[in-house]
Amino acid sequence: MMLAAVPMAATAAAAPPVGATVVVLGDSFTATAPVLGHADDGCTRSPSSWPNQLAHDTGLAGSPQFVDVSCNGGTIDTGNGWTLVHQARKASAQGAFGSDTRVVLIQVGLNDVWGASTGTAFPSTDCLLNIVAGCGFDATEQHRLPDYRAVSGARYADRVRNVITFVRHYAADARVALVGYPEVFPSGQPTACMDLAGIGRIVQPRAEGYIAYLDRIQVAQRDAAHLLGIEFVDVRAITAGHGSCTNQPWVSGLDGATSLFDGAPIHPNTQGNGAVATQVRERFGF
């Protein structure tokens, strides 16, 4: 991935020197975009998303000191939407990066294409929710799932390095962290399940490939953070035992009375996002 140095530098140079206290970049696990919603920038963010809960808990909600440019469908560098470069530019245009920026949080990677497969993990109607074809290891060759074998810390670090360098340059005193993903389905099992209103529990009997991909992303983020000399927030560790279909799920099913307006299916619910917000607040001393 090549970062357009001139446009980025020009944008950053025009930004106020102070910067926001907290800056958040990410995808739908960050924004938890509801099915029904509207935002002027096209990036709806749930009131219960972990950044919004964090902003509220720190007293920064509604303040220019908290900049959240996360967007549903956000990627590292896949597609033409809100990639990490686009989000960094957007945040920079809002004066987000400066000498007083304390924390920059990045949660991205799950929506990207990896390896030779053109498949993506979200939306997952062609894989996870395809009961007939399943979402096993063969889904990679069928281009219905990213190539989990191509996901590594070194490759992840290479793909995000330019943006990390940019952030470090313009917010030199900030703590930069990759935020991991929650437990959606436990590791080491072949099946996945979701709850659907009016129908009940749906079980995907062949989810080995999908679960392997989630596991690889977890390891890649941790290893990339080490390689880049930044921090890693292990969200999976604090959400363990609260995946989909557990007794106390912190991941929404395909139902939920408020899922159309606050939160998204197969994404963190209010409790799950609250756990992340608390972890981040305590980790960074807010």
N, C-alpha and C positions, 0 to 999 in steps of 0.2 A: 504494500500500500504506500503510495506516495502522497505526502501532504503538500498541498499547494502553499509553498512558503510565503510567496508574495502577498496573496490575499489574506492569509492568516495573520501575517505580521502587520499588514496595514490595519486590519480590524482591531488587533490587540493594541496597537500603538495609539488608537483613538479612544481606547477605553480609559475610564478613570483609574488612577493609580492605586486606589485603596482596595477595591474588590469586595466581593461578598464573603461572609463568614463561612458559609457552606455552599458547595456547588455539587449538584447531582446530575449525572448522565446515565442513561440506561434504557431498557426496553420495557415490555409490558409487565414483567415481574417487578419493575420499579414503579411504573405509572399505574399498574393494575387497572388499565382502562376499561370502563364499563361498556357493555354492548350498546347501550343507548346513552349518548352524551354529546356535548358539543364544546369545542374550544376554538378560539380564533386562529390558533396556529395549527389546527388539525390534530393536536396531541392532547386528548382528554386524559385527565389524571383523577383517579378516584379520591374522594375525601379521606378514605381509609388507607390509602397507599402508605408505605412506610416513610417516604419522604414527607408527606403531609402530616403524618403523626409525629415525626421527628421535629418538623417545623413548629408544630403546636406545642410540643413538650418543652422545646427550648425557648419559646417565646419569640421565635423569629417568623412566625406565620404572617404572610402579607407584607413582609419587609423586604427591601432590596438586598438585605443581608443573607437571604436564603434564595438561591437560584436553582430551580429544578427544570431541566430541559429534557427529561426522559420522555420517551414516546413509544406508544404501541408499535411493534414491528421494528424497533431500533436494532441495529446490527453493528458489528465492528466495521466491516467494509463490504458487506454483501448487499447488492441491489442499489437502487437509486433513491431510497428513502432517507430516514434520519440515521445515517451512519455516525460513527463516533466523531469523525472529522466534522460533519455537519453540525452535530450537537456542540462540539467545542467552539465552532465559529459562532453559533447562536448564543452560547453563554458568554463568549467574549464580547459580542456586540451589546450585551446587557451590562457590561462592566464587571463581570463575575470574577475575573482573575486579577489579583493584585497583591500588594505587600501584606495586607491584613487578612487574606484568605487563609483560613485555618485548616479546612478539610475539603478534599475533592473525592467524591465517591463515584465509582464506576461499576455498573452491573450490566454486563452485555456479553454476548457470545453464543447464546443458546439458539438464536435465530439465523446464525450464519451457515453458509455452505462450507463444508470441510471435505478435503480430498477430491477425488474424481466424481463423487456423487453430486448430483444437482438437487438432491432432496433436502428439505428443511424440516425442522422439528415442529415448528408452529407456523400456520395451523396444522393440526395433526389428523385431519379427517382422512387423509390418504394412507395413514399408517396406524397410529395409535387407536383411532376409532374405526378402523377397517377390520371388522371382526372376521371377514372371510379371508383376506390376504394376510392379516396379521402385521406385526411390527417386529419380526425376528431379525436375525443377522442377515438374511437374504434381502431385506428391504433396502439395504445399501446399494447392492448391485442393481436393484430395480428402481433406483433413484427416488425412493419414497422416504428416505432417511439420510441425514448426513453420514459421511464415512467416519464412524467413531474411531477407527484405527488411525486416522490422520490427525486426530486431536491430541496435541501435546503442549506442554508448557513452553517449549522453545518456539513452536509455531504461533501459539497465542501471543507470546511476548513480541514476536516479530510484527504481528498484525496491529498491535496497539502501541508499539514503541514511539512512533512519531507524535501521537497525541500526548503520551506521557511526557515526552521531552518538551513539548509545547507548554503543557501545564506547569511543569517544573520551572521553566524559564520565566513565565509571567506570574507565577504564584510560588516563588522560591521557598517560602517558609511554610507552605501548606503540607499537611500530611495527606498523601495520596494513597487510596486503597481500592483494590478490586473487591467488590461485594459478591459473595458467592450466591448460589441458588438454594432454595429450601429443599427439604426432602419432599419430593413429589410421590415417588414410589421407593420402597426400600431396595437397597442393593442386593444382588445375588438371588433374586427370585425371577422366574420366567414369566409371571403374569402381572397384569396391572388392572386396576378397577376404578370405576367412577360411579357416582350416584346420579341418577336421572329422575327428575320429578315425574311422578305418575307411572313410572316404570319400575324403579328400584335400582338395584346394583347391576351395572354392566361390567362384565369381566372380559378383558382382552387376554386370551390364553397364550398368545405368542407375542410377548413384549420384550424378549431378551435384548434385541437390538436397541430398542428405545432406552431401556434402563442402562445398558452399557454406555450409550451416548451421554446420558446424564452423569454417569460416574466419571467418564473421561473429561467432561467439562469441569467438574469439581476439581480433579487433580490438576488439570491444565491451568486453571486460574491460580491455584495455590503455588504451583511451580513457577508460573510466569511472574507472579508477585515477587518471589524470591530472586529470580533472574533480573528483574527490573529494579530491585532495591526499594520496593514499595510494600504496603501492607495488604493483608488478606483478611477479610471478615468472613469467618466460616459460618455461614447461615445454616448449612446442612446440620452442623453439630447442635445448634440451638433449637432446631425444629425436628430433630430425630424423634420418631415415634408419633408424629403428627401429620403424616402424609395422607394422601387420598384414601378414603375408606377405612381409616383407623377409628377407634372409639372417640377420639377427640381430634378430628381433622382440622388442620390449619391450611388446607388447600381446598378450594371450592370444587364441588362436583359440577354437573351440567344442569343443576337446578338452582335452588336458593332463591328465597323471596326477594332479595335485593340484588341478585346477580346482574340483572339488566341495567341497573342504575348505579351500583356501587360495587365494583369488583368484576372479575372476569372468570369464566369457567376454567377449571384446571389451573388456576392461579391462586396465590395466597389470599386468604380471607382476612377479615379485620384482625382476628387474633394472631394469625401468622405474621401479618405486617406489623402488628404491635410489638411482637417479640423481636423483630429486626430493628425497629425504631429504638427499642430499649437497649438492645445490644450496642448499636451504634452510639447512642447517647452516652452510655457508660464507658465504652471503649475510648471515645475521644474527649471525655471529660466535660460534656455539656451539662 
